[in-house]
Amino acid sequence: MNELTYEQRQEILDYFGKILINHVRDTSLTMAMDIAKNKTVNPIKQKQYKALSGLNNEQKEAVCDLLSETITDTIYNFLDMFEANQEKMKLLVFKDGSEYDLNKVSEKMGGEISFVDEDGWIQKFSKMGRFVI
């Protein structure tokens, strides 16, 4: 991977990150927040999480913040698992006819998702914005 420029590395990481944030984090967070805010139309979920219907807006916001943090931490730990076990597993991305091992493209796999860094995947690609109850 040493033959890749910084810009090429970023392009590969962002290619993967955009898909991960849109299809995993934002999708999961939207479903969970709909339940927490009593907006789900799924009758099974309505019944299962009926206890949440009595929460006030401040409590709902706290639950949504917790959901966001938990989903983000789970993705971080999942990515970090690949880095910690590089000799046992790879996370491959196929782009423009080439195969890339993200452990070799990224300096710190889990850190790519960073919520507070403007270059992190959440800041770049998430469509969730601030929670509105």
C-alpha positions in Angstrom: 0.0 0.0 0.0 3.0 2.3 0.2 2.5 3.2 -3.5 -0.7 5.0 -2.7 -0.6 8.8 -2.3 -2.4 10.4 0.7 -5.2 11.5 -1.6 -5.6 8.0 -3.0 -5.8 6.6 0.5 -8.4 9.2 1.5 -10.4 8.4 -1.6 -10.5 4.7 -0.7 -11.3 5.3 2.9 -14.0 7.8 2.1 -15.5 5.4 -0.5 -15.9 2.8 2.3 -16.8 5.3 5.0 -19.7 6.8 3.0 -21.2 3.4 2.4 -20.7 2.4 6.1 -22.2 5.6 7.5 -25.2 5.7 5.1 -26.1 2.0 5.1 -25.2 1.0 8.6 -25.0 3.9 11.1 -27.6 6.2 9.7 -30.1 3.4 8.9 -29.7 1.8 12.3 -29.9 5.1 14.1 -33.0 6.2 12.2 -34.9 3.0 13.1 -33.8 3.2 16.7 -34.7 6.9 17.0 -38.1 6.4 15.5 -38.8 3.8 18.2 -37.5 6.1 20.9 -39.6 9.0 19.6 -42.7 6.8 19.3 -42.7 7.4 15.5 -42.3 3.7 14.4 -45.3 2.2 12.5 -44.1 -1.3 13.4 -46.8 -2.6 15.8 -44.4 -5.2 17.3 -41.8 -2.5 18.1 -44.6 -0.2 19.4 -45.6 -2.9 21.9 -42.1 -4.0 22.7 -41.0 -0.4 23.6 -44.2 0.9 25.0 -42.4 2.0 28.2 -40.6 4.7 26.1 -43.9 6.4 25.3 -44.0 8.1 28.6 -40.7 9.9 28.2 -40.6 13.7 28.0 -38.6 15.4 25.2 -35.5 15.8 27.3 -35.5 12.1 28.2 -36.1 11.2 24.5 -33.2 13.3 23.5 -31.0 11.6 26.0 -32.1 8.2 24.7 -31.3 9.3 21.1 -27.9 10.6 22.2 -27.2 7.2 23.9 -28.3 5.3 20.7 -26.0 7.5 18.5 -23.1 7.0 20.8 -23.7 3.2 21.2 -24.1 2.6 17.4 -20.9 4.7 16.7 -19.0 2.9 19.4 -20.1 -0.4 18.0 -18.8 0.5 14.5 -15.6 1.8 16.0 -15.0 -1.5 17.9 -15.9 -3.5 14.8 -13.3 -1.6 12.8 -10.7 -1.7 15.6 -11.2 -5.5 15.7 -9.8 -5.8 12.2 -6.8 -3.7 13.2 -6.2 -5.7 16.3 -6.4 -9.0 14.4 -4.6 -8.1 11.2 -2.8 -11.5 11.1 -6.2 -13.3 11.2 -8.6 -11.2 9.1 -8.8 -8.5 6.5 -11.4 -5.9 5.5 -11.2 -5.6 1.8 -12.6 -2.9 -0.5 -12.9 -3.3 -4.2 -12.7 0.1 -6.1 -12.0 0.8 -9.7 -11.0 -2.8 -10.4 -8.5 -3.0 -7.6 -8.6 -4.6 -4.1 -7.5 -2.8 -1.0 -6.9 -4.0 2.5 -8.2 -1.2 4.7 -5.8 -2.1 7.5 -3.0 -1.1 5.2 -4.7 2.0 3.8 -5.7 3.5 7.2 -3.4 4.4 10.0 -6.1 3.7 12.6 -9.2 2.0 11.3 -11.6 2.8 14.2 -10.5 6.4 14.2 -11.8 7.1 10.7 -15.4 7.2 12.0 -14.5 10.1 14.5 -17.6 12.0 15.5 -15.8 15.2 16.6 -13.2 15.5 13.8 -14.5 17.4 10.7 -12.6 14.8 8.6 -14.3 11.9 10.3 -16.8 9.9 8.3 -19.8 10.9 10.5 -19.1 14.6 9.9 -18.5 14.1 6.2 -21.3 11.6 5.3 -24.0 11.4 7.9 -27.4 12.8 7.0 -28.7 12.6 10.5 -27.7 16.0 11.8 -28.8 17.1 15.3 -31.6 15.1 16.8 -35.0 16.8 16.7 -37.7 15.4 19.0 
